Amino acid sequence: MDLSPEDSLRLNVLLANRPQAIRIDENRMIVQGLGPRGEATIRLNPNTRPDPYLRRVRELISGHVLGSPGGYPIYLRRWTRMGQMRDDSLEQLLLLGEPEAVVAAVCAPGLTEELARRAWWAMEDAGNARRMLANPVIASSLMGQVLAAYLIEYLPFETESEAIMESVRLVLQPGLLDEAQRDDLWRKSARKHAYLVGFLQALPDGLPEPAPARVLAEAVHDLAGQDNVAAVLLQRAYSWQGQSFIKAVAAVLAKPPSQDVVLAAFACLREYFAPLRPAGDPDLALDDLLLDAARFVDADDPDKRVAGILRRIPALAPEIAAMRFFSGVGYGLIRPILSDSTTLGSLMRRKLAPIIAPIRERLDLLLSFNRFSR
Protein backbone atom coordinates (compact mmCIF):
# COMPACT_ATOMS: atom_id res chain seq x y z
CA MET A 1 0.00 0.00 0.00
CA ASP A 2 1.33 3.41 -0.98
CA LEU A 3 0.44 6.87 0.23
CA SER A 4 -1.61 9.05 -2.05
CA PRO A 5 0.71 10.95 -4.43
CA GLU A 6 -0.33 14.28 -2.94
CA ASP A 7 0.44 13.19 0.65
CA SER A 8 3.72 11.57 -0.34
CA LEU A 9 4.87 14.76 -2.07
CA ARG A 10 3.85 17.08 0.75
CA LEU A 11 5.42 14.88 3.44
CA ASN A 12 8.69 14.70 1.53
CA VAL A 13 8.68 18.48 1.13
CA LEU A 14 8.06 18.88 4.86
CA LEU A 15 10.97 16.58 5.71
CA ALA A 16 13.26 18.23 3.15
CA ASN A 17 12.72 21.56 4.92
CA ARG A 18 14.37 20.11 8.06
CA PRO A 19 11.61 20.53 10.66
CA GLN A 20 12.52 20.76 14.36
CA ALA A 21 9.69 18.47 15.49
CA ILE A 22 6.73 16.60 14.01
CA ARG A 23 3.41 15.63 15.53
CA ILE A 24 0.53 13.61 14.14
CA ASP A 25 -3.11 14.21 15.04
CA GLU A 26 -4.69 10.84 14.37
CA ASN A 27 -8.27 11.97 14.97
CA ARG A 28 -8.05 14.86 12.51
CA MET A 29 -5.64 13.06 10.14
CA ILE A 30 -3.17 15.95 10.27
CA VAL A 31 0.63 16.01 10.24
CA GLN A 32 2.29 19.14 11.59
CA GLY A 33 5.91 20.22 11.49
CA LEU A 34 7.57 22.85 13.67
CA GLY A 35 10.12 25.06 11.96
CA PRO A 36 12.04 28.23 12.80
CA ARG A 37 9.31 30.30 11.13
CA GLY A 38 6.32 28.53 12.64
CA GLU A 39 4.17 25.51 11.92
CA ALA A 40 3.44 23.70 8.66
CA THR A 41 0.27 21.61 8.43
CA ILE A 42 -0.54 18.74 6.09
CA ARG A 43 -4.12 17.47 6.00
CA LEU A 44 -3.90 13.83 4.92
CA ASN A 45 -6.03 12.36 2.15
CA PRO A 46 -6.08 8.62 2.93
CA ASN A 47 -6.85 6.13 0.20
CA THR A 48 -7.54 3.33 2.68
CA ARG A 49 -8.54 2.84 6.33
CA PRO A 50 -6.97 5.39 8.75
CA ASP A 51 -4.89 2.99 10.87
CA PRO A 52 -2.85 1.35 8.12
CA TYR A 53 -2.56 4.68 6.33
CA LEU A 54 -1.14 6.38 9.42
CA ARG A 55 1.25 3.46 9.84
CA ARG A 56 2.51 4.07 6.31
CA VAL A 57 2.91 7.80 7.10
CA ARG A 58 5.04 6.95 10.11
CA GLU A 59 7.09 4.50 8.06
CA LEU A 60 7.86 7.20 5.50
CA ILE A 61 8.89 9.65 8.24
CA SER A 62 10.97 7.06 10.08
CA GLY A 63 12.67 5.97 6.88
CA HIS A 64 13.71 9.55 6.18
CA VAL A 65 14.79 10.38 9.77
CA LEU A 66 16.33 7.12 10.95
CA GLY A 67 16.86 5.17 7.75
CA SER A 68 14.57 2.53 9.24
CA PRO A 69 11.35 1.98 7.27
CA GLY A 70 9.84 -0.10 10.06
CA GLY A 71 8.68 2.92 12.02
CA TYR A 72 9.70 3.62 15.62
CA PRO A 73 12.31 0.91 16.43
CA ILE A 74 11.33 -1.72 19.00
CA TYR A 75 14.53 -1.25 21.01
CA LEU A 76 13.66 2.42 21.46
CA ARG A 77 10.30 1.42 22.92
CA ARG A 78 12.12 -0.64 25.57
CA TRP A 79 14.34 2.31 26.47
CA THR A 80 11.70 5.01 26.28
CA ARG A 81 11.14 5.66 29.99
CA MET A 82 14.55 4.57 31.23
CA GLY A 83 16.54 7.66 30.26
CA GLN A 84 18.97 5.56 28.22
CA MET A 85 18.82 7.48 24.97
CA ARG A 86 22.03 8.92 23.51
CA ASP A 87 22.03 12.71 23.55
CA ASP A 88 22.88 12.94 19.86
CA SER A 89 19.70 11.06 18.91
CA LEU A 90 17.23 13.27 20.76
CA GLU A 91 16.60 15.60 17.83
CA GLN A 92 15.71 12.63 15.65
CA LEU A 93 13.25 11.26 18.20
CA LEU A 94 11.26 14.48 18.04
CA LEU A 95 10.86 14.10 14.27
CA LEU A 96 9.13 10.71 14.32
CA GLY A 97 5.61 11.83 15.24
CA GLU A 98 5.54 9.09 17.89
CA PRO A 99 4.35 9.85 21.46
CA GLU A 100 6.70 7.20 22.85
CA ALA A 101 9.63 8.81 21.06
CA VAL A 102 8.79 12.16 22.67
CA VAL A 103 8.69 10.50 26.09
CA ALA A 104 12.07 8.94 25.37
CA ALA A 105 13.48 12.38 24.61
CA VAL A 106 12.07 14.12 27.68
CA CYS A 107 13.41 11.35 29.93
CA ALA A 108 16.94 11.75 28.59
CA PRO A 109 19.47 13.35 30.96
CA GLY A 110 20.98 15.29 28.05
CA LEU A 111 17.77 17.17 27.24
CA THR A 112 18.43 20.87 26.60
CA GLU A 113 16.08 23.83 26.94
CA GLU A 114 15.71 24.08 23.16
CA LEU A 115 14.90 20.38 22.81
CA ALA A 116 12.47 20.70 25.73
CA ARG A 117 10.70 23.49 23.84
CA ARG A 118 10.39 21.28 20.77
CA ALA A 119 9.25 18.27 22.80
CA TRP A 120 6.60 20.36 24.53
CA TRP A 121 5.27 21.52 21.17
CA ALA A 122 5.19 17.91 20.00
CA MET A 123 3.33 16.61 23.04
CA GLU A 124 1.86 18.81 25.77
CA ASP A 125 1.19 16.34 28.55
CA ALA A 126 1.33 16.53 32.36
CA GLY A 127 3.52 13.43 32.52
CA ASN A 128 6.02 14.99 30.14
CA ALA A 129 5.99 18.23 32.12
CA ARG A 130 6.86 16.30 35.28
CA ARG A 131 9.59 14.34 33.53
CA MET A 132 11.21 17.52 32.25
CA LEU A 133 10.93 19.39 35.55
CA ALA A 134 12.76 16.50 37.20
CA ASN A 135 15.74 17.54 35.06
CA PRO A 136 17.60 20.36 36.89
CA VAL A 137 18.69 21.92 33.58
CA ILE A 138 15.10 22.30 32.42
CA ALA A 139 13.72 23.27 35.84
CA SER A 140 16.17 26.18 36.05
CA SER A 141 15.41 27.43 32.52
CA LEU A 142 12.64 29.66 31.21
CA MET A 143 11.01 26.51 29.86
CA GLY A 144 10.72 25.32 33.46
CA GLN A 145 8.34 28.18 34.23
CA VAL A 146 6.18 27.25 31.24
CA LEU A 147 5.95 23.65 32.43
CA ALA A 148 5.23 24.67 36.02
CA ALA A 149 2.40 26.95 34.89
CA TYR A 150 0.88 24.09 32.91
CA LEU A 151 1.04 21.72 35.88
CA ILE A 152 -0.58 24.28 38.19
CA GLU A 153 -3.40 24.79 35.70
CA TYR A 154 -3.82 21.04 35.21
CA LEU A 155 -3.75 20.10 38.92
CA PRO A 156 -7.56 20.28 39.41
CA PHE A 157 -7.95 17.63 36.69
CA GLU A 158 -5.40 15.17 38.11
CA THR A 159 -7.06 12.13 39.66
CA GLU A 160 -4.08 10.10 40.90
CA SER A 161 -2.60 11.06 44.26
CA GLU A 162 0.91 10.12 43.19
CA ALA A 163 0.77 12.45 40.18
CA ILE A 164 -0.65 15.29 42.30
CA MET A 165 2.08 14.97 44.93
CA GLU A 166 4.79 14.83 42.29
CA SER A 167 3.42 17.86 40.43
CA VAL A 168 3.31 19.97 43.59
CA ARG A 169 6.78 18.86 44.64
CA LEU A 170 8.25 19.75 41.26
CA VAL A 171 6.61 23.17 40.84
CA LEU A 172 7.89 24.19 44.28
CA GLN A 173 11.47 24.08 43.04
CA PRO A 174 13.20 27.47 43.36
CA GLY A 175 12.28 30.06 40.76
CA LEU A 176 9.22 28.38 39.25
CA LEU A 177 6.41 30.04 41.23
CA ASP A 178 6.05 33.52 42.64
CA GLU A 179 4.97 34.05 46.25
CA ALA A 180 1.30 34.56 45.36
CA GLN A 181 1.17 31.31 43.39
CA ARG A 182 2.88 29.39 46.16
CA ASP A 183 0.53 30.83 48.80
CA ASP A 184 -2.51 29.96 46.70
CA LEU A 185 -1.25 26.38 46.37
CA TRP A 186 -0.66 26.25 50.13
CA ARG A 187 -4.23 27.38 50.85
CA LYS A 188 -5.56 24.60 48.65
CA SER A 189 -3.44 22.07 50.56
CA ALA A 190 -5.68 22.56 53.61
CA ARG A 191 -8.40 20.71 51.69
CA LYS A 192 -6.27 18.44 49.52
CA HIS A 193 -3.75 16.45 51.49
CA ALA A 194 -1.95 15.22 48.39
CA TYR A 195 -0.97 18.88 47.84
CA LEU A 196 0.27 19.05 51.44
CA VAL A 197 2.49 16.00 50.95
CA GLY A 198 4.00 17.72 47.91
CA PHE A 199 4.92 20.65 50.18
CA LEU A 200 6.42 18.27 52.74
CA GLN A 201 8.54 16.66 50.05
CA ALA A 202 9.71 19.94 48.52
CA LEU A 203 9.99 22.24 51.57
CA PRO A 204 10.42 20.18 54.76
CA ASP A 205 12.24 23.09 56.43
CA GLY A 206 10.38 25.95 54.79
CA LEU A 207 6.61 25.47 54.89
CA PRO A 208 4.70 28.73 54.32
CA GLU A 209 2.83 28.75 57.67
CA PRO A 210 5.31 28.81 60.59
CA ALA A 211 4.35 27.09 63.84
CA PRO A 212 5.69 28.31 67.22
CA ALA A 213 9.07 26.84 68.13
CA ARG A 214 9.59 24.83 71.29
CA VAL A 215 12.27 25.55 73.84
CA LEU A 216 15.05 23.06 74.47
CA ALA A 217 17.28 22.73 77.51
CA GLU A 218 20.74 24.27 77.17
CA ALA A 219 22.25 20.80 77.58
CA VAL A 220 20.63 19.73 74.31
CA HIS A 221 22.10 22.72 72.47
CA ASP A 222 25.51 21.96 73.97
CA LEU A 223 25.35 18.35 72.75
CA ALA A 224 24.11 19.43 69.32
CA GLY A 225 27.21 21.60 69.08
CA GLN A 226 29.22 18.41 69.62
CA ASP A 227 27.40 16.71 66.71
CA ASN A 228 25.27 14.46 68.92
CA VAL A 229 22.82 13.09 66.35
CA ALA A 230 19.81 12.95 68.69
CA ALA A 231 20.43 16.47 69.97
CA VAL A 232 20.75 17.82 66.42
CA LEU A 233 17.45 16.17 65.45
CA LEU A 234 15.73 17.54 68.55
CA GLN A 235 16.92 21.01 67.60
CA ARG A 236 15.52 20.55 64.13
CA ALA A 237 12.19 19.13 65.32
CA TYR A 238 11.70 21.81 67.98
CA SER A 239 12.48 24.73 65.65
CA TRP A 240 9.59 26.56 64.01
CA GLN A 241 10.43 24.75 60.79
CA GLY A 242 10.33 21.37 62.52
CA GLN A 243 7.09 22.12 64.34
CA SER A 244 5.52 23.22 61.06
CA PHE A 245 6.68 19.98 59.42
CA ILE A 246 5.37 17.73 62.21
CA LYS A 247 2.05 19.62 62.33
CA ALA A 248 1.62 19.19 58.58
CA VAL A 249 2.37 15.44 58.72
CA ALA A 250 -0.22 15.11 61.51
CA ALA A 251 -2.77 16.92 59.32
CA VAL A 252 -2.11 14.55 56.41
CA LEU A 253 -2.50 11.45 58.57
CA ALA A 254 -5.68 12.77 60.19
CA LYS A 255 -7.63 12.02 57.00
CA PRO A 256 -5.49 10.58 54.19
CA PRO A 257 -7.37 9.97 50.94
CA SER A 258 -5.28 7.06 49.62
CA GLN A 259 -2.53 4.59 50.40
CA ASP A 260 -0.17 6.52 48.15
CA VAL A 261 -0.60 9.57 50.37
CA VAL A 262 -0.07 7.51 53.55
CA LEU A 263 3.12 5.93 52.23
CA ALA A 264 4.41 9.27 50.96
CA ALA A 265 3.80 10.81 54.40
CA PHE A 266 5.66 7.88 55.96
CA ALA A 267 8.55 8.47 53.56
CA CYS A 268 8.68 12.16 54.58
CA LEU A 269 8.89 11.19 58.26
CA ARG A 270 11.46 8.49 57.58
CA GLU A 271 13.70 10.84 55.62
CA TYR A 272 13.35 13.65 58.17
CA PHE A 273 14.55 11.47 61.04
CA ALA A 274 16.88 9.28 58.96
CA PRO A 275 20.07 10.23 60.89
CA LEU A 276 18.84 8.02 63.74
CA ARG A 277 18.70 5.04 61.37
CA PRO A 278 21.63 5.14 58.92
CA ALA A 279 20.80 1.68 57.62
CA GLY A 280 17.60 3.00 56.02
CA ASP A 281 14.05 1.61 55.85
CA PRO A 282 13.91 -1.58 57.98
CA ASP A 283 10.46 -2.56 56.59
CA LEU A 284 9.28 -3.54 60.09
CA ALA A 285 5.73 -4.16 61.26
CA LEU A 286 4.27 -2.00 64.04
CA ASP A 287 5.11 -4.20 67.03
CA ASP A 288 8.68 -4.73 65.86
CA LEU A 289 9.15 -1.02 65.25
CA LEU A 290 7.80 -0.12 68.69
CA LEU A 291 10.08 -2.69 70.33
CA ASP A 292 13.04 -1.34 68.38
CA ALA A 293 12.28 2.22 69.54
CA ALA A 294 11.98 1.09 73.18
CA ARG A 295 15.32 -0.73 73.04
CA PHE A 296 16.93 2.34 71.46
CA VAL A 297 16.34 4.36 74.66
CA ASP A 298 16.50 1.50 77.16
CA ALA A 299 17.51 2.98 80.53
CA ASP A 300 19.98 0.18 81.24
CA ASP A 301 21.48 -0.18 77.77
CA PRO A 302 20.61 2.69 75.40
CA ASP A 303 22.03 3.00 71.90
CA LYS A 304 25.44 4.63 72.04
CA ARG A 305 24.21 7.47 69.80
CA VAL A 306 21.74 8.63 72.46
CA ALA A 307 23.40 7.47 75.67
CA GLY A 308 25.06 10.85 76.25
CA ILE A 309 21.90 12.90 75.96
CA LEU A 310 19.87 10.45 78.07
CA ARG A 311 22.45 10.57 80.87
CA ARG A 312 21.99 14.34 81.09
CA ILE A 313 18.21 14.52 80.44
CA PRO A 314 16.67 11.03 80.89
CA ALA A 315 13.14 12.48 80.62
CA LEU A 316 13.75 13.03 76.89
CA ALA A 317 13.60 9.27 76.28
CA PRO A 318 9.97 9.30 74.93
CA GLU A 319 10.78 12.04 72.40
CA ILE A 320 13.93 10.29 71.22
CA ALA A 321 12.08 6.96 71.00
CA ALA A 322 9.42 8.71 68.89
CA MET A 323 12.06 10.03 66.49
CA ARG A 324 13.63 6.57 66.22
CA PHE A 325 10.17 5.14 65.52
CA PHE A 326 9.54 7.72 62.76
CA SER A 327 12.87 6.88 61.14
CA GLY A 328 11.53 3.40 60.37
CA VAL A 329 7.92 3.93 59.26
CA GLY A 330 7.19 2.41 55.86
CA TYR A 331 5.19 -0.12 53.90
CA GLY A 332 5.88 -2.80 56.52
CA LEU A 333 3.37 -1.03 58.78
CA ILE A 334 0.42 -1.38 56.43
CA ARG A 335 1.29 -4.65 54.68
CA PRO A 336 -0.33 -6.91 57.33
CA ILE A 337 -3.53 -4.83 57.30
CA LEU A 338 -4.10 -3.79 53.68
CA SER A 339 -3.33 -6.42 51.10
CA ASP A 340 -5.45 -4.64 48.47
CA SER A 341 -3.65 -1.55 47.17
CA THR A 342 -6.92 -0.18 45.75
CA THR A 343 -8.60 0.28 49.15
CA LEU A 344 -9.26 4.02 49.59
CA GLY A 345 -11.15 6.59 51.63
CA SER A 346 -13.04 5.87 54.82
CA LEU A 347 -12.64 2.09 54.55
CA MET A 348 -8.87 2.47 54.24
CA ARG A 349 -8.77 4.86 57.21
CA ARG A 350 -10.76 2.44 59.39
CA LYS A 351 -8.39 -0.39 58.55
CA LEU A 352 -5.32 1.76 59.14
CA ALA A 353 -6.55 3.27 62.42
CA PRO A 354 -4.47 0.86 64.60
CA ILE A 355 -1.37 2.00 62.69
CA ILE A 356 -2.11 5.70 62.36
CA ALA A 357 -3.12 6.16 66.02
CA PRO A 358 0.32 5.39 67.55
CA ILE A 359 1.99 7.54 64.89
CA ARG A 360 -0.23 10.51 65.66
CA GLU A 361 0.33 10.03 69.40
CA ARG A 362 4.07 10.36 68.85
CA LEU A 363 3.62 13.34 66.58
CA ASP A 364 1.59 15.00 69.33
CA LEU A 365 4.39 14.18 71.78
CA LEU A 366 6.85 16.20 69.72
CA LEU A 367 4.30 19.01 69.40
CA SER A 368 3.18 19.10 73.05
CA PHE A 369 4.01 21.75 75.67
CA ASN A 370 7.71 21.73 76.46
CA ARG A 371 8.59 20.20 79.81
CA PHE A 372 12.27 20.98 79.40
CA SER A 373 12.57 24.75 79.34
CA ARG A 374 15.57 26.43 80.84
Buried (B, 14 or more C-beta within 10 A) or exposed (E): EEBBEEBBEBBBEBBEEEBBBBBBEEEEBEBBBBEEEEEBEBEBEBBEEEEEBBEBBBBBBBBBBBEBEEBBBEEBBEBBBEBBBEEEBBBBBBBBBBBBBBBBBBBBEBBBBEBBBBBBBBBBBBBBBBBBBBBEBBBBBEBBBBBBBBBBEBBEEBEEBBBBBBBBBBBBBEEBBEEEBBEEBBEBBEEBBBBBBBBBBBBBEEBBEEBEBBEBBEBBEEBBEEEBBBBBBBBBBBBBBBBBBBBBBBBBBEEBBBBBBBBBBBBBBBBBBBBBBEEEBBEBBBEBBBEBBEEBBBEEEBBEBBBBBBEBBEEBBEBBBBBBBBBBBBBBBBEEBBEEEEBBEEEBBEBBEEBBEBBBEBBEBBBEEEEBEE
